[in-house]
Amino acid sequence: MDAEVFRTWIVAAAEVIEASRDHLTQLDAAIGDADHGINLSRGFTAVLAALRSATPGTPGAILTLTGKTLISKVGGASGPLYGMAFRRAGHALGDSADADLPALAAALEAALAAVQQLGAAREGDKTMVDALAPATRAFSKAVAEGAARDDALAALAQAAAAGADATVPMQAVKGRASYLGPRSVGHQDPGAASTALILGALAAAGRDGAPRAPR
Amino acid sequence: MKKLINSPGSVVTDALAGLAAAHPSLAVDIENKVIARAGGPRSGKVGLVSGGGSGHEPLHGGFVGHGMLDAACAGEIFTSPVPDQMLAATKAVDGGAGVLHVVKNYTGDVLNFQLAAELAGDEGLEVVPVVVNDDVAVQDSLYTAGRRGTGATVFVEKIAGALAEQGPGSGAGLAAVAAVAREVNERSRSFGIALSPCTIPAAGKPTFELGDAEVELGIGIHGEPGRTRAALASAAELAATALDAIRSDMPVDGDLLVMVNGMGATPLIELYLLYNEVRKYLEGHGGHIARNLVGNYVTSLEMAGFSVTVCRLTGTLARLWDAPVDTPALRWGR
């Protein structure tokens, strides 16, 4: 997958975040402080501007710039967490012009490690890790078993969505929802929801023959 | 939504422009959303930087000035500032004696200040963070992100700021300033109760619904719901609810510094009425309010309600509390 695939992913992620801005904010209002959609929308708008003006030419450079911009523009917990995830994924891809499936799997593993290190969250804590970890696992497994590109990406998106759904009955242990104790049960975690949207955008952009985002 | 704003997207920068216009003693960088003392750093003085989401005014920008903070970073409403702002503030106040970061314990604030401290370290600056976590409404356990930082932040910023102001040669080095900041935090506890929610301008809707005869117990300062909902009760009963929670975690006898803080939309007449209930309760439990603050200091936009913060004073802490301070929101002795 070349730089155009990765640019298309980030453009599609920005679009789906913008379209889901109010939904994500409503999820956050129930168990947090009602700003997740607002903050991510502001961050990805800045990412699109940065990609237009800097025109990074490799998959790694695109993800690194995305992460750097999110750290600088989002704030809250999601800025550092998403920012470091994209940055570490970008660094993992290095400066090669093309990322194959094992390289993308390694980049996703690096992103997951960054989030877990910074946020100290584990699976089951009702955070973005509950979408990112199973998705990364499903993708790595599919790639190791020699799955076709489209099948591996579909496994990624499905596991992310299922992981986000599975946060509904959980009681939050990390992040602002943890202050609610048992009252956090019954609501989807907004960070897991946005992670599923962003990984869904990756699966769509990476599909064999998927159209490229217009410049 | 009914608010005195020009547009939801420009609330923070428009307000900073007003703060700058009203207070020439402040140097306000509106683009980076950094509020600093005019005149730059004092050589050899430990710098104090705090910051957090906006919507808690006068926290933190209103506490920048002589005897308190050197700079504050303003985030979007209820959203932590970003590391770039914190780095800019840290560099702007460094007088060569290091910089203390006063961080309220929220995942976002802690992460962004952590990244900023790493960036500052890369540039050769010495930074020590102190995390404020005084809110007893949150169980401090493995199963939460830890207690929130609320009212005690004002005490930490005032008392650590007073020590830092003593400057070079007084023994007020970075380690000593950080130690007194931690001591204040460890000796302070808070609890908040809301009568109404608040509306974030960009969201346009209240953060939760509360019936006419209901209160939300154990709220934070971001319009987030509390731990439980209860029936509205008298001021004496609500004061007792808050202080029972504090007293179950820390003794309240001896000399105390007490803040009865309005959440933004609570009239001062009710805060004074509450203060008297707080005083009676504490005196009934062996406490003596040696110093107090009554007013709006750590707010949550236009939320109605109050929080109580109790700090167990020592002689040194009382002297540092009494030291001169000259900021937009706290001013005495100078």
Interface residues (C-beta under 8 A of the other chain):
Chain A: T25 A29 G32 D33 A34 D35 I38 N39 R42 I71 S72 K73 V74 G75 G76 A77 S78 G79 P80 L81 L118 G119 Q171 V173 K174 G175 R176 S178 Y179 L180 G181 R183
Chain B: G53 G75 E76 I77 F78 T79 S80 P81 V82 P83 D84 Y106 T107 G108 L111 N112 Q114 L115 A137 V138 Q139 L142 Y143 T144 A145 R148 I200 A202 A203 K205 T207 F208 G220 H222 G223 E224 P225 R227
